[in-house]
């Protein structure tokens, strides 16, 4: 597995129908995964910087999917900031990291509102 050499498809960024087609196919594949496949060891080859040689790290599909979910929240949060600058109202719970939502749930209502 190599993030830095992955195949890119600019059309996927421009064409909503293509995005939905690819997204739906990936969701179907993920749903059918055997739980044991999530634990299978993978080697991830990645660049630490543009000046360094790639490193090979051991990981699992489960860990990479968890990272992907977390990183997606980061991107959604950036989109929220851009949308709000355009006057678009976004629900407060949208784009909140799972760990932040869990923390907020342990706080009193007055403390949560102060967040």
C-alpha positions as CSV (number, residue, x, y, z in Angstrom):
1,X,0.0,0.0,0.0
2,X,1.5,3.3,-1.0
3,X,-0.4,6.6,-0.4
4,X,2.1,8.8,-2.3
5,X,1.9,6.7,-5.5
6,X,-1.9,6.2,-5.5
7,X,-3.8,6.6,-8.7
8,X,-5.6,9.9,-8.8
9,X,-8.7,10.7,-10.8
10,X,-9.3,14.5,-11.1
11,X,-12.7,13.7,-12.8
12,X,-13.8,12.2,-9.5
13,X,-13.4,15.6,-7.9
14,X,-15.5,17.4,-10.6
15,X,-18.2,14.9,-11.5
16,X,-20.8,14.4,-8.7
17,X,-22.4,11.3,-10.4
18,X,-19.0,9.6,-10.8
19,X,-18.2,10.4,-7.2
20,X,-21.5,8.8,-6.0
21,X,-20.9,5.7,-8.2
22,X,-17.4,5.2,-6.8
23,X,-18.4,6.0,-3.2
24,X,-21.4,3.6,-3.3
25,X,-19.1,0.8,-4.7
26,X,-16.6,1.3,-1.9
27,X,-19.3,1.3,0.7
28,X,-20.7,-2.0,-0.7
29,X,-17.1,-3.5,-0.6
30,X,-16.6,-2.3,3.0
31,X,-19.9,-3.8,4.2
32,X,-19.0,-7.2,2.7
33,X,-15.5,-7.3,4.4
34,X,-14.9,-10.2,6.7
35,X,-13.9,-8.8,10.1
36,X,-10.7,-10.8,9.9
37,X,-9.7,-8.7,6.8
38,X,-9.7,-5.6,9.0
39,X,-7.0,-7.1,11.3
40,X,-4.8,-8.3,8.5
41,X,-1.3,-6.8,8.6
42,X,-0.4,-4.4,5.7
43,X,2.8,-2.6,4.8
44,X,2.4,1.1,4.2
45,X,5.1,2.8,2.2
46,X,5.0,6.6,2.8
47,X,7.2,9.6,2.4
48,X,8.1,11.5,5.6
49,X,9.1,14.5,3.5
50,X,9.9,15.3,-0.1
51,X,13.6,15.0,0.7
52,X,13.5,11.6,2.4
53,X,13.3,8.1,1.2
54,X,10.0,6.4,1.8
55,X,9.6,4.4,5.0
56,X,7.7,1.2,5.4
57,X,5.3,0.9,8.3
58,X,3.2,-2.0,9.5
59,X,-0.5,-1.2,9.8
60,X,-3.9,-2.8,9.3
61,X,-6.9,-1.9,7.2
62,X,-8.8,-1.3,10.5
63,X,-6.3,1.3,11.6
64,X,-6.2,3.0,8.2
65,X,-10.0,3.2,8.1
66,X,-10.0,4.7,11.6
67,X,-7.5,7.3,10.5
68,X,-9.5,8.0,7.3
69,X,-12.6,8.7,9.4
70,X,-10.7,11.0,11.7
71,X,-9.0,12.8,8.8
72,X,-12.3,13.2,7.0
73,X,-13.7,15.1,10.0
74,X,-10.7,17.5,9.6
75,X,-11.7,18.1,6.0
76,X,-15.3,18.6,6.8
77,X,-14.4,21.1,9.5
78,X,-12.5,23.1,6.9
79,X,-15.5,23.0,4.5
80,X,-17.7,24.2,7.3
81,X,-15.5,27.3,7.8
82,X,-15.7,28.1,4.1
83,X,-19.4,27.5,4.0
84,X,-20.0,29.8,7.0
85,X,-18.0,32.5,5.4
86,X,-20.5,32.3,2.6
87,X,-23.4,32.7,5.0
88,X,-24.4,29.0,5.0
89,X,-25.7,27.8,8.4
90,X,-24.2,24.4,9.5
91,X,-25.5,22.4,12.5
92,X,-23.1,22.7,15.4
93,X,-22.6,18.9,15.7
94,X,-21.6,18.5,12.1
95,X,-17.8,18.2,11.5
96,X,-17.0,17.6,15.2
97,X,-14.4,15.0,15.9
98,X,-15.7,11.8,17.6
99,X,-13.4,12.4,20.6
100,X,-14.7,15.9,21.0
101,X,-18.4,14.8,20.8
102,X,-17.6,12.1,23.4
103,X,-16.0,14.7,25.7
104,X,-18.9,17.1,25.3
105,X,-21.3,14.3,26.3
106,X,-19.5,14.1,29.6
107,X,-20.0,17.8,30.4
108,X,-23.0,19.5,31.9
109,X,-25.3,21.3,29.5
110,X,-23.9,24.7,30.6
111,X,-20.3,23.5,30.0
112,X,-21.2,22.0,26.6
113,X,-22.8,25.2,25.4
114,X,-19.6,27.1,26.3
115,X,-17.7,24.9,23.8
